[in-house]
Amino acid sequence: MASSPAHDALFRKIEARTARAGVIGLGYVGLPLAIAIARSGFAVTGFDIDPAKIVSLEAKHSYIDAVASDDLALATDNKRFSATTDFALLADCDVIIICVPTPLTRHRDPDLSFVDATARSIAKHLRSGQLVVLESTTYPGTTDDVVKVILETTGLKSGTDFFIGFSPEREDPGNQHFNTATIPKIVAGDGADALLLMVRFYGAAVRTVVPVSSNATAEAVKLTENIFRSVNIALVNELKTVYAAMGIDVWEVIDAAKTKPFGYMPFYPGPGLGGHCIPIDPFYLTWKSREYELPTRFIELAGEINSAMPRYVIAKLAEALDMRAGKALSRSRVLVLGLAYKKNVADIRESPSLRLIEIIEERGGKADYHDPLVGEIPSTREYQHLKGRASVDLTPETISSYDAILVATDHDQVDYSAITRNAPLIVDTRNVFSRLGLSGDHIIKA
């Protein structure tokens, strides 16, 4: 079957790098992607509903660690990147990429309100010869059953007038070994023509493109990657609690087990799950599976174990305060070390540190935090009551003034030796003191 004129025209634009790309949502996924596309030779317009982001980008200041301000300035000065809140400019874009949040509701159901609203905004300006791509993580079927359906209300038809595809984001904040351009990119499309456009477009911006047979398959790939991590982290979190009861150090066990050159991959326990993917994405499949009356026991059990970790950690903290300081948690001051969900990044999305602070204060204690990368707690959906709290300075006097230091995130730029010398009690959820060769009777692993 011959390709449509709309496909052929767009294909030629992509090949010649004259196609303009529009990236909607300039956060941890969208901004690095936009700059990578601009670096490959395409002109890119970034769209966001937050005027503060646009102001920052127009000033050539990046608010995302993965994008250097110098790279942003270069793309801007070369007329390869601009940012706006004016969604009418979508009409000028040949490729439109959706990078908006897909959170959960309070009942752990998918919240597609951002995807839905964005698709409707695109539909207002949709024209023949455009490729629309969803990158937001979601359940299998979203691209074809939600986004495509909305776009076809315009009277234009997918595969003939416009084209639609899915390519899951694979950003890993703080990863020094891979970036947007070097991480292999899964791509799929609604039909052979759409897939060809996806391969050609993304192939210009990233090193390796991996095509799969359908949008639903690509959506399932992303969920599978995150479910894999969620289940394995839950396993080591459960092993941590069992081995701790036996007097066995789970970190020593893992370090020994990973010397096996086959059949084992190390995962590490922690105070809970954070980030924009692992705590959320598995439940998209759990929700979708109900349509087929199929249980997802592994996924749900992993979620229960990982969600229980903050309370387990606080129980260990309370026990340590009682046994070693003779003091109740309700009368204690605790410094939570690290607000970000992982080391060496400023990303606090779904961070268990926020929940740790909340539980300490629910139990009557006083909680502050120190994070060298997060100076103040920003507005969040679940922890609005913590907004505005500032990181305390980490001095010997500050350290010694708290009844306990609770290590939730093991940033490299922290003086752990000073903490060892000055803290009366340390509860370490990341094994950082042992890794650094620091020891003491006042250091408790949790």
N, C-alpha and C positions, 0 to 999 in steps of 0.2 A: 504493500500500500504506500503510495507516494506521500511525502510529507506535505504539510500545509504551507501556503505562502508565509504565514506568520512565523512558523517554525524556521523556515529557511532564512528569513530576514534576520531573526534573532540569532541564529547560528552564525551568520556572517558577522554580525556585530561582536559577538563573543570572541570569535576567531581573531578579529581585527583589534580587539581591546577598545572598541568604541562604545560598547554597552555601558550604561551607567547603572551602578548597583545602589540600592537603597537598603540600609540596615535599620530595622526598627527595634529599639531597645538597646541603649548604649551602656550596658552594665558589664559585668565580668565576662560575659560571652560576646556580646555585640560589639563592644569597642575593639577588643583585640582582633576580631574577625574583620571589622571594617578596615583597620589599618593594614592587615595582611592582604586584603583584596586590593587596597589602594597601592600597596607596594608592588603588586603584580602587574600594575599598569592600567587598571580600571579607575574611572572616576567614581567616587562613593559619596552619597549623601546619607548622613546619619540622622535618625529620627528618634526623639524621646519626648515624653510629656513633661519631664522635669526641666524647667527653665534654668535651674542652677547648673545642671550638667552642660547645657548649651553655652552658658556664660563661661564656664571653665574651659570648655573645648575651644571656644572662640579666642580665649586668652592663651591657647596652646599649652594648657596645663592639664596633664593627665591625672585622673583620680583613681586609675587602675594600675596596680603594680606591674602587670604584664605588658603595659604599654608605656614606654619611656616618653617623657615630654618632648625630647629631641626628635623622636620618630613621629610624634603627632605634629610637631611644628614643620617637619620636612614634608609630610603629606599635605599639610594645609598650604604651605608656601608654594608647593608644586601644583596647586589647584586639583589635587587628587582627593581631598577630603574636606567636607564642610558638614556642619550640623545645624539642625533646625527643629522647631516644634510645629512647623507648618506642614501638615500631612497632605495638603493639596499638591505638594511637590512630588508625591508618589507617582503622579501621572508622567513625570519626566524620567522615571526609572524603568529600565528594561528588566532588571532582576531585582526582586524585592524579597528580603530575608527577614523572617520573624524570629526575634530573640527576646521574647518576653517571659516573665515568670509564670510557672505552673505550680502554685502551692497546693496545699491540702486545705479542706474546710476543717472546722472543729471536729467533725465526725470522720475525718480521714477519707473523705471523698475527694476526687479531683476537682480543683477549682480552675476551670477553663475560661474564667471571665476575661482575663487579659488576652488570651488567644482569640476569643469570640469578638471582643471589642476591636482588636487589631484587624481581624479579617473583615469586619464591617467597614472599618476605615479604608482598607484597601479597595473594597468593592465600590466605594464611592468614586474612586479614581481609576478603576481597572479599565484597561484598553487592550485591544488586540496586540499580540506580539510581546507579552510580558511572561516572565517566569517567576512564580511565587514559591518560596521555599519556607517550610517550617523547620526551625532548629530546636525549639523548646521541647523538653522531654515530656512525653505523654504516653497514653495507652495506645496499643495498636488499633488503628482505624480512625484516629483523630484527623489526620491530614485529608483522607478521602471522605470521611463521613461528616466532618464538621467544617473544616476550612474550605474544601472544594464546594460543598453544598452552598455555603454562604456566597462564595464568589460567583457561582452559576446562577444566583438569583438576578444577576445583571443581564442575563440573556446570552452572555458569552459562554462558550463551551470549552471545558478542559480538553486538551489534546488537539484542538483545532484552532481556537482563537487565542487562548492563553494556555500556560503549562504549569504544572504544580508538582512539587517534589518534597522529600523529607531528607534532611541530613542532620543527624544528632550531634550536638556539641560534645566535645571531649576536652574541655578546658580543665586544667589542673593547677589552680593558683599556687604559686611558689615553686613549681617544678622547674629546676634549672637545666634539665636535660631535653625537654620537649617544649615546643611552643605551637601556636595555631598552625603555622605553615609546615611543621615537621611531624605532627600527629596524623597518622593515616585517617582519611575522611570517608566514612560510610555515606553513600549517596543512593537515592532511589527516586523514581518518578512515576507518575500516573501515565503509563504507556511508554513505548519504546522511544518516541520522539522526546518526551520529557526527560527520560533517563539520559539520552545522548546530550541534551543541553546541560544537565546536571554534571555529567562527567567532564564536559568541555569547560564549563565555567569554573567548577571547583578545581579541576586539574590545572588551571592557570594560576591558582593561588596557593595550593598546597602540594607537597611533594608526592604524596601517594593517595590515589582515589580508589576506593573499594566499592564497586557497584553491587547492589543486591536486587532481588527480583521484584520487590514491591515496597510501597511506602510502609505498609504494615510490618513487613519484615524488618525494615530499618528501624522503625519505632521499637520493635521487640529486641533488636540488638542492644539498643541503649539501656533498656530496662534490664536485660540479662546481665550486662556489665555491672550495673549498680546493685542488683540483687546478689550477684556473686560476692561482692565485697560486703554487703550487709550481713549475709548469712555467715560468712567466714569470720567477720569481726564479732558477731554474736557468739560464735563457737568459742573463740578465745576469751571473750568476756565471761562466758559461763565456766570455762576451764579455770580462769583466774579465781573465781569464787570457790570452786571445789578444791583446787590446789592450795589456796590460802588456808582453808580449813585443815588441810593435811600438813601444813608447815612447809609447803613446796613453793619455790619462787617460779611463777609462770614465765617470767622473762628469761630466766636461766634455761628453762625447758625449751622455749622457742629458739633461743640462740643455739642450743645443742641440736635441736631437730633440723634446723635449716642447713646444717652441714651435709645432710643427705642430698646427693646431687640429682635425685630424681624423685618424683612422686610426692613432693612436699613443697609448699609455697608459704613463706611466713606471713602471718597477719598478727597485729599487735592489739592488746586490749587498751582501754582508755576510760575516761569518765563519762562516756556517752558519745553519740554520733553527732557530727555537725556538718556544715556545708549545705550546698543547694541541691545535692543529688541523693546521697545515700539515705538520709533520714526520711525522705519524701517519696522518691520515685518508685520504690518497690510497691507502695500501696496503690499506685495507678494500675498495676497488673492485678492486685488483689481485688480492686473494685471491678475491673473489667471481667474478671473470671466469674463473678456472680451471675453475669448474663448467661454463662454456659453451665451454671449449677455445679461448678468445680471448686473444690477447696484449695487453698494455698497455704497449707499448714506450715511449711518451712518458712515462708516469707513472714507470716503473722507471728510465729514463734520468735524469729530473729528480731522482729520489731519490738516484741514484748521484752526480750532480754536486753536489747540495747537501750530501750526507753527506761529500764529499771536501773541502769548504771549510776545515774546521778544520786539516787537515793542510797544505793549501796555505798558509794563513796562517802556520802555525808554520815552514814552509819559508822563507817570506819573512822571518820574524823571525830565523831562524838565519842566513840569508844577510846580512841587515843587520848583525847582531852581528859576523859574521866580517869583512865588508868595511869597516865603519866603526869598529869597536871592536877588531878583531883578537882577538876572544874567541869561544870556542865556546859554544854554547847550554848544553852540559853543565856549564859553569863560571859560568853567568850567573844573576843574580837578575832576575826579571821581575815587574812589577806589572800584572795584568790589570785594566783600568779598565772596570767595569760587569759585574755578575753576572746581572742581569735579561736576559731575552731581547729586550726592546725598551725604548726610552727612556721615562723618566718613569713607570715602573711598578715594583712590587716583585715581579713574577711571574717566577720562575726555571724554570718548567716547560719541560723539553727545551732549556734554554738552551745554546747552543754554548760559552758561557764556561766551563762545567763541563768540557766536552771539551777546551778549550784548556788549562786548568790541568792536566788529566790528561796530555795529550800532552807538555807541557813537562817534567813530572816523569818521565814515561816515558823521556825523552831525557836525564835527569840534571840538568836545571835545577831551580831553586827558583822556585816561583810563589806569589805572594800576590795578593789582590784588594782593590780599593776600590769600594764601591757605596754612595752616600748613602741608598739606600732598602732595602738588604738588609744588616743588621748582622751576620748570622751565617748560614752555610750550613745550611739545615734538612735533615731526613731526606729522601732521594730514593731512588727505586727503583734507578737505575743508578749513582749516585755516593755510596753510603753511606759510603765511605772518606773523603769530603771533609766529612762532617757535623761541625758545630761550629767550623769555621774562621771567624775573625772578620775583618770588613773593617778594613783598616789606615787610620789617619788620613792625610789627604792634606795634608801640610805641605811647604814647600820642602825641608826636610831629608830628609823621607821620599822625595820625588820624586827627588832627586839621588842617593839611596843605591842606587837600582836601575839595573841596566845598561840596561834598556829598559822603556818603558811601552807596553803593548799595549792599544789602545782597541778594546774589543769592543762596548760599549754607550754611546751618546752622550747620557747624561742631561744635561738643561739645567743642573742645579744643581751643576756642576763648574767649577772655575776653570781653563779651558783655557789662559789666558794664563800662569798660574803654571806649568803643565806645560811650556809652550813655553820659558819662561825657565830652568827648572831641570832638565828631563830631558835626559840625555846622548843618548838615542835614543828616538824615538816611532814606533811602527808603528800606523797609523790604518786600521782596516777600515771606518770609517763616513764618511770624508771630512769630519769635523767641523771640523778645523783650517782647511781650505780654505774651508768655508762661513762661518767666522767671520773670515776674512781674516788668519789666522795662518800664518806661513810660516817656513821655515828648512831648511837642508841636512840637519838631523837628523830631519826628518819624512818618513817613508816611507809611501806608500799601499799597502795590501795587500787 
